[in-house]
Structures are given as structure tokens and as C-alpha cells.
Amino acid sequence: MVNRLPVIALDGPAGSGKSTVAKLVAKRLGIHYIDTGAMYRAVTLIALRENVNTKSEEELVGLAIRCNIEFKYDDKGFKVFVNGQDVTEDIRLPEVSKASSDIADSIGVRQHLVSLQQKMGEAGGVILDGRDIGSLVFPNAEFKFYLDASVDERARRRFKELKAKGVEQSLEEVKKDISARDKRDKERPYGALKLVSDATKVDTSDLSIEEVVNLIASKIHTKEDISTIDE
């Protein structure tokens, strides 16, 4: 028997609050946070900067392999680095969000990034958020959650986030983009967004971030409790 901290899988569509909740749960439980969506966005950002053909499987996979993606914390919070460069803000730009669908649809890129994610979390003591964590990346995760919210609410959240960053995009445009992403995420042939049978579904539409974090933390209990889980 090997004692180790658990793997926590947090899946859900865009704007459901996964990233914010995952960061706070990680902090509360004293475990590591792995933002898998940021990994796809990071590859997308570099592809756009280097004018890589996002329709070419060979070029995309080669690019993904060349991208050294790291997650770090500093006094300003969670940071994403690619090949030593801080790309935390740039990977959230609208043009990256739109282009990231092509990257995420690449089976070769997904296989490479899933392999990296599994290596990052194999020792346990991690929470990962994404679309396919509980179904593909860690199907045997000790805890699985699926966050969701209405399209209107998710669009409102994303619109507010973009506005705060000075990005001009109408609420209707944001809603249209999110609906398109939902459809594409659910129809993806490899690593599709899905609610697995052993996941706890949480509708965050009418819940505050704190309420969602409290709910998830209550399911996992305390630091002391999770450290006793055996593999």
C-alpha cells in the first residue's frame, strides 16, 4: 500500500468557473494546481506568433513538443510560462481563444499534452481542470467534479472578464463564441467534454465562487483526511 495525496479532476465547459475554483481548492487543501486549458492556449499562442499552420497536424505536434510549459506562483498569483516567457495574460486574448479549438482538435497535440499532464499529476496531490480530466487524463482520479452553468451566465462572466482587461467584445459575440466552443468541445473525436458517471455535477449558475469551493472542499474533507487515502 502506498500512501499519497489524491488526484482531483475538475471538468466543465468554458465559463463554468473551473480555473478559479481549482486554484482556490488547491490553495485550501495545500495541493498543486494544473491548468490543462492553459497548456492548449499556450501552444496556440506560440502557433499564432510563429505563423504555424494550425490545420497541419505535423506542424502542430512539432510545435507542441518544442513548447516547454511551466506553472509558477509569485506574489501576484498563478503564472503560465512557455519557454521561459510569461504568457499568463496573452493566452486569454480572444484571438487565442478562437484559434485554440484547432489546437485542441489535433489528436497528436492532445496525446502529447495529456501525457505531460499525467506525468505532472502521477504522484498525486494535484487538482486539474479541463474538458477530459475525469474521462481521459485521470479516469481513476479519486475525486471527480463537473462544473456547469447556463450559457447566459457563462457568457456574462466571460464578458465581464474581457471588459476588465480592456478587450472590446459584445455580450452577444461572447455568447456566440461560447456556444460554438461548447458544440466543438462535445463533438471532439478524442478528449471530448463529457460528464462521466462517477463525477459530482455542480451547477454554478446561482452559486458564488466561495460557495462552490466550500462544496467541493466538503466532499474532499480536510488536508489530514485526504492524506490518508491509499492507492
N, C-alpha and C positions, 0 to 999 in steps of 0.2 A: 504493500500500500504506500502510495506517495502522496503526502500532504502538499497541496498547493492552493493558491487562491483561484477562484473560478474565472471563466470567460463569460462575459455578459454581451449578448447580441441585441442590438437595438436597430430595428428596421423600420421603414416607412417612406412615404412619398415626400417630395420636395415641400418644404414649408411646414412640416408637421412638428418641428421643434427638436428633431433628433440631436443635432450637433450641440445646441445649447444645453439640453438636458444631459447628454452624455458627459460633457465637460464637468457639469456640476455634480453628477453622480460619482464621477471619478474622483473629484476633489473630496467629496464627503466620505467615500469609502477608502480613500488612500490607495487607489489603483491607477494604472496608466490608461490614457485615452488615445485611441487610434481612429483618426478621421479618414475613413476609406474614400469618401466622396472627394476629399481634398486631393487625394492621390490621382484620381482621374482628371480633376481640374488642373492639377499641376502639369500633367503630361500634355493636356490640351493647351495650356498657356504657352509652353515651350514650342509646341507644334505650330501655333499661330505666329510666334515670334520668329521661328526659323522657316516659315512658309512651307511646312511639310504638307504633303498631300494627305488630307485626312480621310480620303477614300481608299488609300493604298494600305493594305494590311501589312505588307512587308515594311514599309517606311514607318508606320505607326509602332509596330513591335520593336523595331530597331531603336526608335526614339525612346520608348518606354524603358528599354534596357539601359539606355545611356543616362536616364534621369535618376539621380541619387536623391531620394525624397526622405526628409527628416522632419520630425516633430519636436519642438522645443518649447520650454516655458521660460519667460523672463518676467521682469517687473510689470510688463504691460499685458501679460497673459499668454495664451496659446499661439504659437507661431509655426508657419509651414515654410520649409526651406527646400529649394531644388538646386542641386549642385552648388550648395553654399550660399545661395541668394534667397533673401526673404521675399516670398511671394504671397504672403498672407492676404493682403488686400487685393492684389491683382487677380487672383484666381476666382474672386467673387464678382468680377465685372460681367455685365450682361452678355457681351460677345463671347466670353469664355463659357458661360452657362449654356448658350445656344450651341456652340461647337462641341461641347463635351459629350453630347449624345452620340456623335460619330465615334469618338474615342471609346465610350462605354459600350458601343455595339461591336467593337472589334474583339473577337473571341481570343485572339492571341494576346492582346493587351490585357484583357480581363484575366486570362490564365496567369500571366506574369505577375500582375498586381495581387491577385488572390494568393499566389504562392508567397509573395512578400508579406502579405497580411497574416498568413498562417504562421510564418516564421516569427513575426513580431509578437504574436499572441500565444505561441505554443507553450510558453512557461506559465501561462495563466496570470491572474491579477490584472486583467485588461477589460475595458469596455470598448466595443467597436460599433460605430453606427454606419449604416449604408442601406443598400437595397436587398442584398443577398447574403447577409451575415449568417442568419439562422438557418438558411436553406443550403448554402454552398460553402461559404468560408469556414464556418464552425457549426456544422449541423448537430454536433454533440455538445454544444455550449450548455453550461449548467443552468443559465438563465437566459430566456428569450423574451423580448418585448417587441410589439409592433405599434408604433405611434401613428395616429391618423388624425385628420381634421377635415372639415368641409373645404371644398375648392375655394369658396369665397373667403374663408378665414385664412387659408394658407396664402392666397393672393394678397390679402390685406397685410399680412405680416411681411411678405417679401417686398411689397410696395413701400412700406414704412422703412424697411432696412435700406433699400436702394435710395430713397429720398434722403435719409440721414447721411448717406455717402455722397450726395450731390449728383446722383445719376437720374437723369430725366427719362421717365418711362411712365405711361399712364397706367392706371389700375387695370383697365381692360386689357391692355397689352400684356401686363404681368399675368393676369388670369388666363389669357390665351396661351402664353408660354408654359405655364404650369400644367394646364390641361393637356397640352401636346406632349410634355415630358412624362406625365402620368401614363398616357397611352403607350408611348415608346418604351418606358420602363417595364410595363406589364407584359408587353409583347416581345421583349428581347429573347432570342432563342437560347442564350446562355447567360445565367445570372440574372434572371428576370425578378422584378419586385413581386413578392408574394407573401401572404400571411400563412405561415406554417402552423400546423395543428397544435404544436406544443408551445406556441408563443402566447403571452398575455397581451391582448389588444387594449390599447388605451386611446380613447378619443380625447384629444387635447383641445377641441374647439372652444369649450367653455371653462377650461382649466388654466390657471396661471402656471408659469414655469415652476414656481416653488411647489405647487400642488402636485405637478407631475413628478418632480424629483422626489418628493416625500412618498408618493405612491410607489414608485419603483424601489426606492431605498427600503421601504417597509417590507417589500417582497423578498429582498435580499438580506434584510435584517442589519446586523452591525458588522464592523470590521472583525470583531472577535468571532462572530458566528461564521462568516464566510471563510475564515482561515482554517476552519475545521473540516471543510469539505474534502473528501477523499476521491482520488481518481483510481 
